[in-house]
Amino acid sequence: ARPWRRVAAGDSVRFDGVSVEVLAPDSAWLAGLDDPNEASVVLRVTYGQRRFLFTGDAEAGEEGWLVRRYGAALRADVLKLGHHGSATSSTAVFLDAVQPRVALLSVGVANSYGHPSPRVLQSLDERGVHLLRTDDDGTIVVSTDGSVLEVRADGRRWSYAPPTR
Protein backbone atom coordinates (compact mmCIF):
# COMPACT_ATOMS: atom_id res chain seq x y z
CA ALA A 1 0.00 0.00 0.00
CA ARG A 2 3.03 2.28 0.08
CA PRO A 3 3.78 4.39 -2.97
CA TRP A 4 7.03 3.71 -4.78
CA ARG A 5 9.14 5.30 -7.46
CA ARG A 6 12.22 4.37 -9.41
CA VAL A 7 15.50 5.51 -7.94
CA ALA A 8 17.96 7.58 -9.94
CA ALA A 9 21.50 8.87 -9.59
CA GLY A 10 21.54 11.57 -6.95
CA ASP A 11 18.85 10.06 -4.73
CA SER A 12 19.89 9.41 -1.14
CA VAL A 13 18.56 8.48 2.25
CA ARG A 14 20.09 8.71 5.72
CA PHE A 15 19.16 6.77 8.82
CA ASP A 16 20.93 5.81 12.06
CA GLY A 17 24.20 7.33 10.84
CA VAL A 18 24.10 5.37 7.57
CA SER A 19 24.09 7.16 4.23
CA VAL A 20 22.78 5.35 1.14
CA GLU A 21 23.44 7.16 -2.14
CA VAL A 22 22.22 6.09 -5.56
CA LEU A 23 25.09 6.54 -8.02
CA ALA A 24 23.33 4.97 -11.02
CA PRO A 25 21.30 4.71 -13.15
CA ASP A 26 21.16 8.17 -14.65
CA SER A 27 18.41 9.07 -17.12
CA ALA A 28 20.88 10.37 -19.72
CA TRP A 29 22.89 7.13 -19.45
CA LEU A 30 19.73 5.02 -19.74
CA ALA A 31 18.55 6.67 -22.96
CA GLY A 32 20.75 4.70 -25.34
CA LEU A 33 20.88 1.34 -23.59
CA ASP A 34 19.77 -2.04 -24.90
CA ASP A 35 21.30 -4.21 -22.16
CA PRO A 36 19.36 -4.08 -18.88
CA ASN A 37 22.50 -5.05 -16.94
CA GLU A 38 24.00 -1.71 -17.96
CA ALA A 39 21.10 0.00 -16.16
CA SER A 40 21.86 -1.58 -12.79
CA VAL A 41 21.19 0.32 -9.61
CA VAL A 42 24.54 1.14 -8.02
CA LEU A 43 24.57 2.13 -4.35
CA ARG A 44 27.27 3.64 -2.16
CA VAL A 45 26.65 3.00 1.53
CA THR A 46 28.69 4.94 4.07
CA TYR A 47 28.85 4.45 7.81
CA GLY A 48 31.51 6.30 9.77
CA GLN A 49 34.83 5.85 7.97
CA ARG A 50 33.63 2.83 5.99
CA ARG A 51 32.26 2.70 2.46
CA PHE A 52 30.53 -0.09 0.62
CA LEU A 53 29.78 -0.15 -3.11
CA PHE A 54 27.00 -2.40 -4.44
CA THR A 55 27.01 -2.68 -8.24
CA GLY A 56 24.18 -5.05 -9.10
CA ASP A 57 24.73 -6.50 -12.57
CA ALA A 58 26.71 -3.50 -13.84
CA GLU A 59 29.00 -4.28 -16.73
CA ALA A 60 31.99 -2.50 -18.29
CA GLY A 61 29.95 0.26 -19.95
CA GLU A 62 28.25 1.33 -16.74
CA GLU A 63 31.50 0.95 -14.79
CA GLY A 64 33.18 3.30 -17.27
CA TRP A 65 30.34 5.79 -16.90
CA LEU A 66 30.71 5.61 -13.10
CA VAL A 67 34.47 6.21 -13.29
CA ARG A 68 34.00 9.19 -15.60
CA ARG A 69 31.29 10.68 -13.40
CA TYR A 70 32.64 9.96 -9.90
CA GLY A 71 36.36 9.15 -10.26
CA ALA A 72 38.09 8.76 -6.90
CA ALA A 73 34.76 9.24 -5.07
CA LEU A 74 34.06 5.58 -5.99
CA ARG A 75 36.62 4.40 -3.43
CA ALA A 76 35.14 1.83 -1.11
CA ASP A 77 36.39 -0.64 1.47
CA VAL A 78 33.97 -3.32 0.30
CA LEU A 79 32.90 -3.91 -3.31
CA LYS A 80 30.09 -6.25 -4.29
CA LEU A 81 31.32 -7.27 -7.74
CA GLY A 82 29.08 -6.58 -10.71
CA HIS A 83 27.43 -9.26 -12.82
CA HIS A 84 28.67 -12.18 -10.71
CA GLY A 85 32.29 -11.51 -11.66
CA SER A 86 31.65 -12.07 -15.36
CA ALA A 87 34.19 -11.16 -18.04
CA THR A 88 31.95 -8.18 -18.91
CA SER A 89 32.46 -6.52 -15.52
CA SER A 90 35.05 -5.55 -12.90
CA THR A 91 37.35 -3.82 -15.35
CA ALA A 92 40.86 -2.81 -14.31
CA VAL A 93 39.97 0.89 -14.58
CA PHE A 94 36.95 0.41 -12.33
CA LEU A 95 38.86 -1.64 -9.74
CA ASP A 96 41.61 0.97 -9.72
CA ALA A 97 39.06 3.69 -9.02
CA VAL A 98 37.29 1.75 -6.25
CA GLN A 99 40.45 0.33 -4.60
CA PRO A 100 38.51 -2.19 -2.48
CA ARG A 101 40.09 -4.04 0.41
CA VAL A 102 37.38 -6.72 0.23
CA ALA A 103 35.37 -7.93 -2.77
CA LEU A 104 32.19 -9.97 -2.47
CA LEU A 105 31.12 -12.28 -5.25
CA SER A 106 27.60 -13.69 -5.39
CA VAL A 107 27.85 -16.73 -7.65
CA GLY A 108 26.27 -20.15 -7.86
CA VAL A 109 28.26 -23.36 -7.57
CA ALA A 110 29.16 -24.78 -11.01
CA ASN A 111 26.89 -22.22 -12.73
CA SER A 112 26.29 -22.69 -16.45
CA TYR A 113 27.57 -19.16 -17.23
CA GLY A 114 31.13 -19.92 -16.16
CA HIS A 115 31.14 -17.10 -13.60
CA PRO A 116 33.41 -15.79 -12.29
CA SER A 117 35.85 -14.91 -15.04
CA PRO A 118 39.47 -15.99 -14.48
CA ARG A 119 40.50 -12.50 -15.67
CA VAL A 120 38.46 -10.88 -12.90
CA LEU A 121 39.91 -13.23 -10.29
CA GLN A 122 43.45 -12.49 -11.49
CA SER A 123 42.79 -8.75 -11.52
CA LEU A 124 41.59 -8.84 -7.90
CA ASP A 125 44.57 -10.96 -6.88
CA GLU A 126 47.01 -8.54 -8.56
CA ARG A 127 45.53 -5.71 -6.50
CA GLY A 128 45.69 -7.63 -3.21
CA VAL A 129 41.92 -7.59 -2.78
CA HIS A 130 40.52 -10.13 -0.31
CA LEU A 131 37.86 -12.02 -2.28
CA LEU A 132 34.98 -13.93 -0.74
CA ARG A 133 32.64 -15.99 -2.93
CA THR A 134 29.27 -17.45 -2.05
CA ASP A 135 30.07 -20.63 -4.02
CA ASP A 136 33.18 -21.25 -1.90
CA ASP A 137 32.46 -19.44 1.35
CA GLY A 138 28.68 -19.73 1.70
CA THR A 139 26.98 -16.94 3.59
CA ILE A 140 29.19 -13.87 3.96
CA VAL A 141 28.52 -11.32 6.70
CA VAL A 142 30.21 -7.93 6.71
CA SER A 143 29.76 -5.62 9.66
CA THR A 144 31.28 -2.41 10.93
CA ASP A 145 31.05 0.01 13.81
CA GLY A 146 32.05 2.73 11.36
CA SER A 147 35.73 2.15 12.05
CA VAL A 148 36.71 -1.52 12.25
CA LEU A 149 35.46 -3.70 9.42
CA GLU A 150 34.68 -7.33 10.24
CA VAL A 151 34.03 -10.06 7.69
CA ARG A 152 32.75 -13.54 8.59
CA ALA A 153 32.28 -16.53 6.31
CA ASP A 154 32.54 -20.30 6.54
CA GLY A 155 33.46 -20.20 10.24
CA ARG A 156 36.35 -17.78 9.60
CA ARG A 157 36.69 -14.16 10.60
CA TRP A 158 38.79 -11.22 9.38
CA SER A 159 39.11 -7.72 10.83
CA TYR A 160 40.39 -4.64 9.05
CA ALA A 161 41.73 -1.59 10.87
CA PRO A 162 40.41 1.87 10.03
CA PRO A 163 41.36 3.13 6.57
CA THR A 164 44.40 5.34 6.15
CA ARG A 165 43.02 7.16 3.09
Backbone hydrogen bonds, N-H to C=O, Kabsch-Sander energy under -0.5 kcal/mol:
donor,donor_aa,acceptor,acceptor_aa,energy
9,A,25,P,-2.8
10,G,22,V,-2.8
11,D,8,A,-2.5
13,V,20,V,-2.1
15,F,18,V,-2.2
18,V,15,F,-3.1
19,S,46,T,-2.7
20,V,13,V,-2.8
21,E,19,S,-0.5
21,E,44,R,-2.8
22,V,11,D,-3.0
23,L,21,E,-0.7
23,L,42,V,-2.8
24,A,42,V,-1.2
30,L,26,D,-2.5
31,A,27,S,-1.3
32,G,29,W,-0.7
33,L,30,L,-1.8
38,E,35,D,-1.3
39,A,36,P,-1.7
40,S,37,N,-1.3
42,V,24,A,-2.2
43,L,54,F,-2.4
44,R,21,E,-2.5
45,V,43,L,-0.5
45,V,52,F,-2.6
46,T,19,S,-2.7
47,Y,50,R,-2.4
48,G,17,G,-0.6
49,Q,146,G,-3.6
50,R,47,Y,-2.2
52,F,45,V,-2.7
53,L,78,V,-2.7
54,F,43,L,-2.9
55,T,53,L,-0.5
55,T,80,K,-1.1
58,A,55,T,-2.6
60,A,88,T,-3.1
63,E,59,E,-2.6
64,G,60,A,-2.7
65,W,61,G,-2.1
66,L,62,E,-2.6
67,V,63,E,-2.5
68,R,64,G,-2.5
69,R,65,W,-2.3
70,Y,66,L,-3.3
71,G,66,L,-0.7
71,G,67,V,-1.6
73,A,70,Y,-2.2
74,L,71,G,-1.9
75,R,72,A,-1.8
76,A,98,V,-2.1
77,D,51,R,-1.5
78,V,51,R,-1.8
79,L,102,V,-2.4
80,K,53,L,-2.9
81,L,79,L,-0.8
81,L,104,L,-2.5
83,H,56,G,-1.2
84,H,81,L,-0.6
85,G,82,G,-2.0
86,S,82,G,-0.5
86,S,83,H,-1.6
89,S,86,S,-1.7
95,L,91,T,-2.8
96,D,92,A,-2.6
97,A,93,V,-1.5
98,V,94,F,-2.5
99,Q,95,L,-2.9
101,R,77,D,-2.0
102,V,77,D,-2.4
103,A,130,H,-2.8
104,L,79,L,-2.9
105,L,132,L,-2.4
106,S,104,L,-0.5
107,V,105,L,-0.8
111,N,108,G,-1.2
114,G,111,N,-1.2
117,S,85,G,-3.4
121,L,117,S,-2.1
122,Q,118,P,-2.5
123,S,119,R,-2.4
124,L,120,V,-2.3
125,D,121,L,-2.2
126,E,122,Q,-2.8
127,R,123,S,-1.0
128,G,125,D,-1.6
129,V,124,L,-2.4
130,H,101,R,-2.6
131,L,129,V,-0.7
132,L,103,A,-2.4
134,T,105,L,-2.6
137,D,133,R,-3.8
138,G,134,T,-1.2
141,V,152,R,-2.9
143,S,150,E,-3.0
145,D,148,V,-1.2
149,L,160,Y,-2.2
150,E,143,S,-3.3
151,V,158,W,-2.8
152,R,141,V,-2.9
153,A,156,R,-1.9
154,D,137,D,-0.7
154,D,139,T,-0.6
156,R,153,A,-2.6
158,W,151,V,-2.8
160,Y,149,L,-2.6
